[in-house]
Amino acid sequence: MSQRRAEAVMQTYLTQVLSNRKFERIAEFAADNMVDHTQPERGPAALEAHARRFCDNITDLEITVERIFATDDTAVGIWRWSGTPIQSWGVSASGEAIYPRIIASIFRLEDDMVVDYQVFVDAVDVATQL
């Protein structure tokens, strides 16, 4: 695995899969045993379900890639989204909808394929909405 490959995989995920809704591209880089920590199933189907649910919830979704960091076996993509969500990700104590818009996606790769995916939201972004 190379740093360049890890970075390219993250770039493909953010720009092709999420931005352009080319979910079929997931099979090119997700291992059969991949764990997506947001999904009960494994493999490319798990990441596809995650990506589709996210994209389907925001009708006019636009993704802005802020930065991609990569090593030989890890890629971190920091990105933000804009658009009109159908459902919120939660509700604040005052009843306002919460929409974490600054995201960090983290891929761990083995043998050129993603084997682990975790997503984190910016805590300050969320705190300002509470």
Steps between C-alpha positions, in 0.01 A plus 500: 500500500622847429414835640394607150252209474352574843452865407344406163252266669381776733481748212289253302268443794441869565486630143363209301290299747356780715513803271406323177300213656702235318438234762622225267856633549498368859564145374835621358647575842293338778614154617245220535553498877508879543353633824299822480447595863163657417352181350410153627610321179851475354664555166428735212124473565548657843682804365252529215205496741669768709583721201155460341317583823714811547456618139129418485442714810642815336327575174735773373817363657831669433828372644806718560821312568703700751802272529611141449782355709642159416762249606572162350200341674274786611311782332319781679268724306376819665200637318184700540164477336229745410149445383150451630465195724171315523561371852721641772766300680350590832322773691647748747357559848316802355341286227719624214622252238870403514695463176870420546650645182874451559599135466817292525492167318775255591592198288744229606632305204662161452613363164370810318147457639307675777451262794376746763295820481423743780332837482533787744318832517648827619404536867516880489269503197249287692540696825413826328169343396406381847 
